[in-house]
C-alpha cells in the first residue's frame, strides 16, 4: 500500500509539472498534504476490508448480524425417545457404531470382560463375539474400510479387526496420551484420551496429524469419552455427565450441547440401580437415526433432538456438563493394568473370578458371638449407649461444645454415644470385605455415589453393613486414616455410623451401618407411585432430623465437621422414615475442588461471587440445607432444565413474591399442609439461602426456627422477607 501511494504522488507531480496537462485554474485550490492523507486512508480502509472480510467468507448480512446481536451461542438440545431396543445389561459399553442393516458394533470394557461384538439392533442379540485378553481394558471403536479400529485404556495399544468375523489381524501403538474414544469421517480417525484434546489421526500410519483443545465459553471441556462423527461434527460423551458435546473438528469449539439426564433417571426408577454412566453414540447416516446407551444399561435408545428455544440461565451448561480433569495416568505402574480401586468406571478387578475363588478356597469359620474377645468384630460394631459412656468417662470421647450444650440441651438425647476414640474402629482385611460383598458382585451394588460404589454386605457374624469402595487411590495411607478417625467417632441418631475401614494396597474402603429404606432422593424423585408415601408429617420430621444432625457436625463437637456435599442422595431413611446423613467429611479425601464442582452442578452450592472450594464454610452447608428444604416441600430437583424456571431457588422466590406460596407444595402429597405451617417452613428455607452469607443463620438457630412456637409470621411479613 505504501508503494502505491508513492507512485500516485510521483504521477501527480509529473502532471502538475506539465502545463499542457494541467492548465492553470485561478479558482482551484492548490493540493495540500492533508488531501493526500485522506485519500491514502480511504484507500487503506477499502484494501483492509477486501483482504480481511472477503477471504473469511463473511457476507454483509452475516457481518451485520454479528455486529448487531453479538457472537452466535451454541445451541442446547433436549431429546425425545423415538424407539427403545434391548441392550446387554452386562455390557460395559465403551465404543458403539452403526454399520447398516440394523447391525451395531460395540466395544466393552473391564478387565477380564472386555470384548468386541457384533450386535443385532432389534433384538440386542450378540451375533459375533471376540473376547480380549484379560490384561486389556477395551475402549473406543470405529470402522474404516471394513476394518474395526479399537483402542485400550492405559496401554497406548490398539487393535484392528476384520468386521465380518471380528478376527484380529493387527496391533498398533497410537500417539494419544491414552485411549478413550474413536470415530471417523471415512478419511481420518478422531480420537480422545479422557482430556480436553480432540485428535486427528491418519488411519494408514496411525500418526497424529492434528489436534485441538475443546473449549466452551473459554473453559476446557475435560473428560471427552466415546466419540461419533455426525453430519460433519464430532459428538463426544463427557464422562461423568449426562451430556453430549457437539464439536467442530476444525478448531475444537463446541457447537452445541445435548442434555440426556432423563434416560438414566428413568432406568433407575425402574429398579436398574447398578447402571453406570451414559456412554455410547451411534449414527445411521442413511436414515439419519441417532442411537445412545450407557454402561450396563439394559436399553439402547433411538433419540430425536429438539432445540431448547428458551435462553438458558448463564452457567447452566458449565454446571451440568463441565467437570474437573481426572488424571488416571498417575496410577503407579505396578497397578496400571490390574488395580481395582481408581474409579467406578475404570479400575475394577475381575470380581466374578475372585468371588468363585473365594467361595471355593476360603471357608470362614463361624463362632458364637460370646467367643470373641474385647477387640473382636461384634464388640467393635456395637455402639455404647449414653449411660454406658457416662460410666466410662466422657472426657475420652468428643466433648459437646459450650455453644451446643447451652443452646440445645433438649437435643442432647439425639447424641447416641460418646465412645472412646479407638472403640469404633475396625481394620477389616480386604479378604473380609470381598467375602462380605461376594467379591464385589454387581448384584450387591446398592448405589453409585460421588465418592464410590456402595455394596450391600454381610459380615462373618451375620451383621448387614454397607461397604463403600472409594474411587480414589491417590491419597496416602496416613491421610486416609487421619480423616477416617476424625469422622469415625462421631455418633448421632441422624448421622450414618462409620463402623470401620479397609486399607490394603490402593484400596480405600469404608464400612457403614446399613440403613434399609433407600435415600431421600429415591422417595422424592424416583418413586413411581402417584401418591407419595412421604406425608407432610414425615417430611417435617425429615427436615428437623437433618437439621439436628448437621447442627451437631457444626456445633456439637470441638472440631466441627463440614459436610460439603449435603443433598437428597446423601440422606438415608430407615423404615420409620427417620433421616440419617451420610458422606460427611469425605470431601477432604478428594480435595476441595471435587465436591465443590459436583454440588455446584446439582444446584446446592451458594452463588457467592468469591466462592471457592478453599473458602467453604458452614454457611455453605446452611445454603445447601435451605435448598434441601425446598426440594423436600416442593418435590422438585434443584435444577430442572425442562422447566421454564429451571432453578428451584429462583422459582420458589418468584412464587412467594407473587403471593402463590400455597401452590409450592408437592402435588403428590396426600394431604395439603396448613397455610401457616407451609409459610413458616418456606421462610426458614429462604433465610438459609440468603444471598448474603453473613445473614444466613447457624444450624443451631435453624433448629429453633423449625419449632412452631419460635416463628409465627403472616403472609405480609413473609413476602417482605422473601424480597431479599
N, C-alpha and C positions, 0 to 999 in steps of 0.2 A: 504494500500500500504506500509506503514511503517513496519508493522509486517512481511509482505512477504520479504522485503529486509533484515530484521534482521535474518529470518530463512535462507536465502541464504548465508548470511555472516557466520553463525554458521556452516552450512553444508560445506562451503568451508574450514573453519578452521579444521573441522574433517578430510576432505580428505587430507589437507595439512599435518596434524599431522601423518598420516599413511603412511609410506614409501612404503608399498605394493601397495597402490592405487595411489601413486604419486611418481614414481621413479624419482630420480634426473636427471635433464637435464641441463648440463652446458651451453647450447646455449640459454635456455629460460630465459626471463627476469622475475624477481620476480614481483608478483602482487603489484600494488600501489593503494593508496586510490582514485586517480583520475579515474582509470578504473572503480572502483565500482560506482563512482558518475555518470559517463557517462551511465553505464548500467542502473542505477536506473532512470535517467532522461528519457532514451528511453522507459523503461517500463511504466513510469508515463504518457508519452505522448500518447502511444498506449492506455492505460487504459482510459484516458480522452476522446479521440476520440470515443472509443467504448461506453462510458457512455453517452456522450452528443449528438453525431450525430445520432447514431443508434436509440435511443428511440424517437427522434424527427421525424424519418421517412424521413430524408433528404438524398436523393440519391446523389451519387457522381456527377451526371450530374447537378442536381439542385443546389448543393453546388457550383459547378464551375460557373454556370450561375449567381448566386448571387454575387460571388466574382468578376466576370468579368463585369457584367452590373449594379450592384447595386440593390436596392430593386425594386420589381415589383410595378408599379404605378397603381392606379385604372383606369379602362377603362372609357372613356366618349362615350356616345351613342347619336346619333340623332335618329329621328323617321320617319317612313313612315306610313301614314294613309292607312290602308287596307280596312276598312269599316266605314261607318257612320250610326248611329242609332238615332232615335228620343229620346229625353230626356225631362222630365218635366221641363220647364223653371222656374217653381215656387218652385222647389226642392232645398233647401239649403243643398246640399249633404255633409254629414259628415262621412258616412260609406258606403262601397259598397262591394259586394261579388257576385261571380257567383256560382249558386247552381245546374248547369246541366239543360238539356232540354231547353236551351235558356231562362233561368229564372234567374233574379237578385233579390237580397235582398238589400234594401237601407235604411239607417237611415238619416233623415233630421233634421236640427236644426232650431233655432229661437224660442223665447218664444211665446207660443200660436199657433205655426205652426209645432212643432216638431212631427215626426211620424216614424214608421217603416212600410215599404211597400214591397210587392212582385210585381215585375215588369216584363212584357214580353219584352225580349230583342229586338225583331224585330219591335215591334210597339211602345214601350215606354209606353204602357198602364199599369196603376196601377190596378192589379188584386185583391189584398187584401191590406187593409189599416188599421193600428192600430194607432190612434192618441194618443198622450201623454198628460198628464196633463200640463196645461199652465205654471206651476211653474218649469218645467224641460226643459232643452235645450239638445236635442238629440245629441249624438256624435258617436264614433266608434262602429262598428258592426262586429261580426264574427259568424260562425256556427260550432258547435261541437255536434255530435251525435243527430241530429235533434233538437238541442236547439240553439236558437239565443241569443247570449250574447250582450248586449248593455250597454255602459257607458254614463254618462251625465256630462255636464260641471259644474264645481264649487261645486258639491254636494258630491262627492265620492260615489255616489249612482249608482247602475246598475240594469238592469232588464233582466230577462230570458223569452223568448217567445217560444211558440210552432211553429215550422217552417211551419206547414201545414195551420193553421188558424190564426197565429200571436196572439193567446190568451196569455195573460201574466199569468205565473204561479209561478213566484218567483221574489224576490227582494233581492239585496245583497249590501254589502258595501265593497269597494276594498281598497287596501293599497297604491295605487299610490297617488302622490300629487294632481292630477286632472285626469279627464277622457277625453282623446282626441281620441286615435286610438286603435283598436283591430285587431288582426289577430291570426291565429293558424296553427300549423303543424299537427293537429289532436291528438297531445299528450299534448301540453301545450298551454297556451294563451300568446301572446306577446302584450304588452301594451305601450302606450306613454301618456305623460301628458303635452305636449307642451314644455318640456325642452329638454335637450340632452340625457336623460336617456331612455334606452330601457329595459322594464321589462319582466321577465318570470313569469307567474302566473299559479298555479295549478288550473285546471278547476273544480276540485272537492271541494277543500277547499277555492279557490279564494284567497289564500295567495301568496304573492310574494316569489318565491323560488330562484331568482337570478336577477341581473340587471347589466347593463354595460353602461358606458358613451360612446356615439357615437362620434368618432373623425375622422377628415380628416386632414392630414398633421399637426398634433399637435393641430388643432383647434377643439373645441367642435362644434358639429352640433346642434344648438338650434332649437326650434320650430318644433320638429317632430310631425307630424299630423297624417293623415289617414294612416293605415298600410295594407299590404298584404304580405302573405307568398308565394314566387315564387321560385320554384326549389332550395329549401334549403337555400334561402336568405330571409331576411325581407326587403321589399321595403317600403319606407316612403316618403309621400309628405312632403316637407319642407314648412311650412306655410309662405305665403307672397312671394313665388318664383314660377317659372315655372320649378322646378327641382324635380326629384325623386332620393333619395339616396338608393343604393343597399347595404345592411348592413349585415355583418356577425354576426349572433346572438350569436356566441361563444365568441367573445371578443369585439364586438361593432365597429370594424373597418369598414370603408367604402370601399367596393369592386369596386364600380363604380357609375357613375352619368348618369342620363337620362335627356336630355335637351328638353323641350317641349314648348318653347315660341311661336312657330308658331300657335298653336291651338287657344290660346286666342286672338292673334293678328288678325287671320282670322275672328273670331267671331265678334270682334269689327269693323273690316272693313265692315262686313255685316250688321252693324247697331245695334248690340247687346251691347249697351254701358252700360247697367245696370248689366252686369255679374260680378261675384266676382272671387275669386282665384281658381286656379287648385286644385282639391281635390276629390279623388275617384279613387281607383285602384282595379281591379278585375281580377282574373286569372282563365281561364278554363284549368285545369290540364290535362284533357283528350285530348283536341285538341290543347293544348299549345297556347291559344289565350290570349292576354292581352287587357284589356279594361280600358279606363280612361275617366274621365269627370271632371266637376267643379261645383262650387256653382252657381246656377241659369243659368247653361248652357243649351241651347236648343238641344245640341247634345251630344251623347256618342260615343267615337271613339274606334275602334279596331286598334291597332298600331303594327308595327314591328320595332325592334331595328336594328340600323346599327352602328357598331363601327366607331368612327371618327379616321381614320388612321393617319392623320397628328397630330404631337405632338402640344398640345396647349401651348400657352404662359403661363409662371408661373403666378399664381394669378388669372387666368380666373375663375376657379370654386369658389374660395373664393369670387370673386366679384359677380358672378351670383347666387350662391346657399347658401351662408352663411349670416346669419342675426344676429343682436344682440338679446339677450334674451328679452322676454316680460313677465313680471311677472303679469299676470292677477289676481293672487290670492291676490294681495294687495288691491283689491277692498274692501271698507268698508262693514261690514257685512250687514248693512241695505239695501245696493244696490246689494248684491251678486246675487240675482236671478232676480231682476226686473229693474235694471238700464239700460238705453238705450244709454249710451254715452262712454263706454270704448273702443270699437273698431268697425270698419266696420263689421267685421266678426261675433263678438260675442254678443255685448250688443246692441240689437235692441229691442225696446219695441213693443208691439202689435199694429203696426201702422194702420192696416186696421180697427181694432175695434175703435181705438182712432179717426180716421177720421170720422167714422159713428156717434160716439157720438157727436163730434164737430159740424157736419153738422146738427144734429137733435136738439141739445140744445143751440148751440151758434149762434145767429143770429146777425151778425155785422150790425151796423147802419152806413150807408154811409152818409157822409156830403160833401157839396161842399168845394173845397179847400180854399175858402176865409173865411170859418168859423173857420179855425184853428188859434190858437194864435201863437206868435212868436216862441214858442218851439215845435210846432206841427210837424207832420210827414213830410209834404211836404216841410216845411221851412228848416228842418234839412237835407233833402235829396238833396236840390238844392245847387249846388256849386256856389260860387260867382265868377264873372269874375274879371280879373285883375284890371279893373278900379274901381270897387266897393271896392276891397281890398285896393287899394291905398287911396281911400277916407276914409276908416275906420282905416287906420294906419297900416303900415307893421310891426311895432315893435311887435304887438301882435301875429304874426304868425312866422313860421320858416323863418330865415333870410338866404339869399344867402351868402355862404362863399366868402371871398375875392378872393380865387383862382378861384372859378367858375365865379364870376362876371367879373374878368379881362380877363379870357381866353375864355369865352363862351357868350359874350354879344349878339351874333347873335342868341343864342338859348333861351334867356330869355322868348320869347313868347311861348315856349313849356310848361312853368310852368303855369298851368291852374288857380291856385288861391292860395293865402296865407291867409287861413281862420284863424280866431281866434281859440284858442285851443279847445274850447268847441263847436264850431259851427258845426263840423262834426258829433258829437256823438249822437247816438240814442240808448237808452236802450230799446230794444224790449223785450216784455214779451214772455215767452215760448208759451203761447197760441196764440199770434200773429203769431209766426213762424209756429206753427202747422197748423193754418188755411191757411196761405200763401202757405205752401207746401202740402196742402191736407193731413195732418197727416203724413208727410214724406213718401208719397206714392212712391212706386217703379217706377211708370211711370213718376214721376217727377225727377228721378235721371238723371243728365246730365254728371256725371263724378265721378270717384273714384281716388283721388289723394293720394300723400304721407301722407297728414295730415288729410284726412277725405273724407266724401262723399259730393258731391255738388248737390244741388237740384235747379231746376227752381221754382221760387215762384212769386206770385203776391200779393202785399201789399193791404191794405184796400182801398188806394186811386187809385188803378189800376196800380201802378208802378211795372214793372217787375224787379226783382232782382235775384241774385244768392246767395243761402244760403249754407254756408259750415259748416257742422256739424263735429267738430273735433273729432278725435278718442281718445283723452286723457281725463282723468277726474282727474288726479293726481295733476295738478298744482293748487296752491292756488288762490283764487279769486283776491287777491291783485296783485299777479304776472301776472295773465292774464290781468287784467285791465291796469297795467303799460305798458305791451308790446303792447297792442292794442292801447293805447293812443300814444305811440311812433310812430307807423306806421299810425295811423288813420288820422293825419293832413296832411300827405304827398300828394301833388297834382301835377301831371304832366300828360300831354296828353298821354304819353307812359307807364303809370302805372295804373293798375286797382284800382279804388277808393274803399276804405273801407267806407261803409256808416253807419255801426252800429254793435251792437253785442247783444247777449243774454247770461245771466249768471244766471242760476237758478239750484240749487242742483248741480249735477255733470255735467250738460250740459254746453258745451263751444261752442258757435255758432257765426259765423261771417256773416255779410250781406254785399255783394259787389254789385257794379253796374253790370248790366247784359251786357255782351259782346256777340254779337249774331252770330258770324261766326266760332265757334269752335276754336280748338287750332292749332298752327303751326304744331305740330306733326301729327295731323289728315291729314292736307293737304300735308305733305311731305311723310308720310308712310302708311296712311290708306285710301287714296283716290283711288278708283278702276279705275279712268279714265286713259287711255293710255297717253294722253297729259295733263300734269299738268296745272291747272288754275293759278299756281304761275309762272308768267312770270319772266324773268330775271330782268326787271324793278321793279316788285313787290318785288322780293327777296332783291334787293338792298335797297329798301325803308324799308323793314322789318329789315334788318341788321342795318341801320342807326337809325331807331326808337328805337331798343333795346339798341343800344349804348347810345343814348341820355337819356333814362330812367335810365339805370344803372349808367351813369356818374352823374346824378342828385342825386341818392341814395348815391353815394360815396363822391361827392364833392359839391353838391348843397345845402346842409343843414348843420347846425352847428354840429349836432350829426349824423355822417354818419351811414347808414344802410347797412349791408352786406346781400346780398341775400341768399347765401349758397346753393341754390337749383335752379340755373339758367339752364334750359333745355327747349327743344322744347315743352314739355307738359305744361310748365308754361308760355307760350307765347300765349295770346289770340289774335284773329284777329277780327276786325269789318268788316262790309260789304264793306268798302273802302280798305280793306287789311292793315289797319294801326295796328301795333303791340301794345299790352299792356301787361306789365309784371305783373304777379300775384304771390302770395305766398311769397313776400319778407318779411323778418323779422319773419316768423312763426317758423323757425328752433329753435329760442331761447326758445319757449314754450315747445319743445320736448326734449331739451337737445342737446348738440353739437354732440353727437355720432350718433343720429338718421339720420339727414340729410347727415352727412358725409358718413355713410355706404351706404345709398341709392344712392347718387351721385357717389360714387366710383364704385358701382355695375353696373352703367349705362355708365361709361366711361367718366364722366365730371369732375373728380377730378384730380388735378395736381399730378404727380408722385414723389413729393419730398420725399426723404427717411425719413426725420424727420417730415413729415407732420402728423398732428394730429388734431382732432376736435378743441382742445383748441387753436391751433396755426393758425387758419383760419384767413386770411387777405383779403383785397380787391384784392390782386394779384391772389388769388384762384378764385375769381369771374371772373377776367380777363381771366384766363385759360379756365374756363367754357364757356365764351363768344367766345373764339377762336375756341373751339370745335363746338360750335353752328354755327359759320360762316361756318365751313367745312361741317357741316350737311346740311345747307341751300343750299350751292352751288353744293354739290355732290348728295344730295338725299339719302345718306347712313346714317344708325344709327351709333353712336359712337362705338358700339361693335356689330359685326355680326359674330357669331361663324360658320355660314355656309360658310363663305368665307375663302380663303387661308390666307389672311391677315385680321384677324378679327378686328384689332384696326384701326379706321379711321385715327387717327393722324399719325401712322406709315405708313399706306398705302399712304396718301397724300404726306408725305415727300419723300417716295420712288419714287412716280410718278414724282414729281418735279425734284428730283435728276437725274432721267433717261431721263429728257427732254420731259416728256409727260404731261406737265401742261394743254395743250389744251384738254386732254382726261378726266379730272376730273369733268367736268361739268355734271350735272344731265342729263341723256339721255331722260328724259321725258319733257325736255324744248322744247317749240315750236320753239324757235329761239336760235341760238348759239351765246353766247356773244363774243365781240371782244377780241382778244388775249391780248391786253394791259390792258383792264379793268379786265379780269379774273386773269392775273398775279398780278395786284395790290391788288385785294381782297384776293388772296391766300397768298400774302406776309403779309398782315395785320393779317391774321389768324395765320401764322407761328410765327409772333412776339408775339402774345398773348399766344401761347403755348410754349414759350421758356422754356427749362428745368431749366434755372437759373431764379428763382423768381425775382431777382433784375433787370434782363434785360427786364422784361415784362413792357409794357407801362402802364400808368394810363389811365382810361377811357376817361378823357378829351383829352389826346393826341390821343387816338384811334379815337375820333370823327373827329379830323382834318385829320388823316391819311385816313379816309374814303372819304374825299373830293378829287376829281380827281386832283385838282391843287396842292395838297400837296405832292403827291407821284407818280412820274413817273419814274419807273425803267425798264430797259431792262431785257431780259432773263438771261444774264450772271450774273448780279447783284442778280437776284432772286435766281439763282442756288447757288451762293456763300453763300447767307444768309441762304438758306434752309439747308445748311450743318451743322447747329447747332445740 
